[in-house]
Amino acid sequence: MLIRQSFQPQYNVLGKSLKSTNGAERENKMKPKTRDALLKAYAQLHQIIEDLYQAHDDAVANNDDDDASLLVSRADRLYIEVENLELIISEMEEK
């Protein structure tokens, strides 16, 4: 998949401004609807992660090593995403 360079804006996600490809800056404030959507995704991801770790434990108990490995690797990757999401939410709420 080829992504055009001109299509990719430069974001300073944790900063106070967003800089688009044309160089214009604007204040970066989170609207309540956006905050609610991010918090909902955060909570849902936590539940999914818990489910994946539980499925991993079950797979280990059943000696299903391949399944256990797959489940824990997916849970670990989602955990990293949820940590990133948590950081973004907390940084945006500080403004």
C-alpha positions in Angstrom: 0.0 0.0 0.0 1.5 3.3 -1.0 0.6 6.4 1.0 1.3 9.8 -0.5 3.7 11.9 1.5 1.5 15.0 1.0 -1.4 13.2 2.6 0.4 12.6 6.0 0.0 15.6 8.4 2.6 16.1 11.1 0.9 15.7 14.5 2.2 16.8 17.9 -0.3 14.7 19.7 0.9 15.4 23.2 1.7 19.1 22.6 -0.6 22.1 22.6 -1.0 22.4 18.9 -1.4 20.5 15.7 0.6 21.4 12.7 -0.9 20.5 9.4 1.0 20.0 6.2 0.5 23.6 5.3 2.2 24.8 8.5 -0.8 26.3 10.2 -1.1 25.8 13.9 -4.3 25.6 16.0 -5.2 25.0 19.6 -5.7 21.3 20.4 -8.7 21.0 22.7 -10.6 17.8 23.2 -14.4 18.0 22.9 -16.5 16.1 25.4 -17.8 13.8 22.7 -14.2 12.9 21.7 -13.3 12.4 25.4 -16.3 10.1 25.9 -15.4 8.1 22.8 -11.8 7.6 23.9 -12.8 6.6 27.4 -15.3 4.1 26.1 -12.6 2.6 23.8 -10.2 2.6 26.7 -12.7 0.6 28.9 -13.6 -1.8 26.1 -9.9 -2.4 25.3 -9.2 -3.2 28.9 -12.0 -5.8 28.9 -10.7 -7.4 25.7 -7.2 -7.5 27.1 -8.5 -9.3 30.3 -10.4 -11.8 28.1 -7.3 -12.5 26.0 -5.1 -13.0 29.1 -7.8 -15.4 30.5 -7.9 -17.3 27.3 -4.1 -17.5 27.4 -4.2 -19.0 30.9 -6.8 -21.5 29.7 -4.7 -22.4 26.7 -1.7 -22.9 28.9 -3.7 -25.1 31.2 -4.7 -27.2 28.2 -1.1 -27.4 26.8 -2.2 -25.4 23.7 1.2 -23.7 23.4 0.6 -22.2 19.9 -2.8 -20.7 20.9 -1.3 -19.4 24.2 1.5 -17.7 22.4 -0.9 -16.1 19.9 -3.3 -14.9 22.7 -0.6 -13.4 24.9 1.1 -11.6 22.0 -2.2 -10.0 20.9 -3.0 -9.1 24.5 0.4 -7.5 25.0 0.1 -5.4 21.8 -3.3 -4.2 22.8 -2.0 -3.4 26.3 0.6 -1.1 24.7 -2.1 0.6 22.7 -4.2 1.1 25.8 -1.2 2.7 27.6 -0.8 5.1 24.7 -4.5 5.9 24.7 -4.3 6.5 28.5 -1.4 8.9 28.0 -3.2 10.8 25.2 -6.4 11.2 27.3 -4.5 12.4 30.4 -2.4 14.8 28.4 -5.5 16.3 26.6 -7.4 16.6 29.9 -4.6 18.7 31.4 -5.3 21.5 29.0 
